[in-house]
């Protein structure tokens, strides 16, 4: 049964959004405590996205989760620093709109680049695992080849011994054949003298 990373991610992001609503009413130590809680929720959400990547979740789902986290982070920074909203209000004329469009384009490109980097890192990690597996297989093959070489050398030595023994047996048989011929020749010479 697969773990529900998507559900866990939605739980964290929902908690972040609920905390945004509460943060508007808080001040001082309570606000700092809520900021610490939100930071922890962001860490958990980002860790869940990493786990999704490690467990081979669809790339589109991971990219959507990353975009959502980045979007929530932008909103979080805006809420955390109320001066940012004031600055946006002051720069709300056409140049600011162009600046915002350019900024959004750059942000979108940065998100795409970070997604590609994450994907590249994942490919590198997979390539490293494949390389380690290949090295392990190569070591096993090397060990097997060494054992086979030792067996072949042992069999070659045994064949050499058998060859030496066959040569020795051939010499003995030739010696026996010579004696037999000598004995026959002697018998042929002795036999006429008996008759």
Buried (B, 14 or more C-beta within 10 A) or exposed (E): EEEEBBEBBBBBBEBBBEBBEEBEEBEEEEBEEBBEBBEEBBEBBBEBBEBBBEEEBEBEBBBBBBBBBBEBBEEBEBBBEEEEEEEEEEEEEEEBEEEEEEEEEEBEEEBEEEBEEBBEEBEEEEEEEEEEEEEEEEEEEEEEEEEEEEEEEEEEEEEEEEEEEEEEEEEEEEEEEEEEEEEEEEEEEEEEEEE
